[in-house]
Amino acid sequence: MAHGTSCGRTRGKTRGRPRGKTPLTLTTTFALALALALALTGALTLGGTTDAAAAAPTPAPTPGELTPHAIESTYVSGVSSGGYLADQLHVAHSAVFEGAGIFSAGAYDCAQGSVNTALYACMDTYMPRKSPAQLEQLTRERAAAGRVDPVVNLAGDPVWLYHGGNDRTVDRPVNDDLGTYHRDFGADVSYDTSSAAGHAWVSPLGKVACAATASPYVNTCGTDPERSMLSHLFGAPVNPATTAPLDGTLVRFDQNRHAPGGNAAAVSMGKDGFAYVPKACAGGPCRLMVALHGCQQTYGQIGDTFMAQAHLNEYADTNRMIVLYPQATTSLDNPRGCWNWWGYGGDTHYADKAGKQITAIMSMVKQLGG
């Protein structure tokens, strides 16, 4: 998929909007400084040890390819760095994504291409950051230049946000900015700040105590945020998650086929990506959910822990939903395997349609949608 193009849509996105639309470079010094900062503070960090749930389907031993399906609507979700990238995907391709669910992240392009801003303004709040109004204006300017889809698409979109009371990695005001940003564009925002969670994706299948911020950063809080998120995104209550063994297949595919230049590692993405395809989606229309892990939650670091414990596959089985799990990886200027939300690797377009990781993921979305 070429840079700057939009993955067209033929379904969905009809909530009162116009029809017919197509659906700082880090030097080695900065990379080392970032690695040191991460080692000292734990910032931009998610994950550590492998603790996969027993119910997780076993990935195919050799990579195959994504098979086209009848996709009726597309959504994106993510946590921390994955939450930032989820928002970038939603804003850049708002003609494709119906809505977004985000655990613990800030407003679109908060980092402004600066690792210092990312660390000290968009996670901690020691430094000043651009206001939601300033980032909204930036978005309008990028839309006028064709770098992101028209902002009118964001009006009415469901956006589900979550921030735990013990999250000290991304400060609450930063997450608040994300809510303000989308409300100002007319989105239907649901914002859950009721839990005592640490910095994590929260799930009934999580193994970490609710208030902790600890590896592998999938916490349990006695609630089911996924049910709330999916109900808000889909605009109706969802069927209960299955408690039976999963009936679908975890497809393993080669991300090199989707990365710019055919080289996933060059854009800090792993060789293999995954998609959970329920049996019900073998025929007939299904929704698509793109689910983005956080830093140090990649398959190369913790196996299928995130995919197993996110509590999305269980809802996929009962709600005709395919779950796409793209994978980041580590690199010199991305030592924790984070998604690109501050412009590492020289990608100055990381938050718009020409972003290298955005381009790769949109190629996957297009392949799944046929």
Secondary structure, DSSP 8 states (H G I E B T S, - for coil): --TT-----SS---SSS-SS-------HHHHHHHHHHHHHH-TT----S----TT-----SS-B------EEEEEEEEETHHHHHHHHHHHHTTTTEEEEEEES--STTTTTT-HHHHHHTTTS-SS----HHHHHHHHHHHHHTTSS--GGGGTT-EEEEE--TT--SS-HHHHHHHHHHHHHTT-EEEEE--S---SSEE-TT--EETT---TT-EEE-SS-HHHHHHHHHHTS-------S---SEEEEEEGGGTSGGG-SGGGTB-SEEEEEE-GGGGSS-EEEEEEE--TT-SHHHHTTHHHHHSS-HHHHHHHTEEEEE--B--BTTBTT----SS-GGG-TTTTSTT-HHHHHHHHHHHHHH-
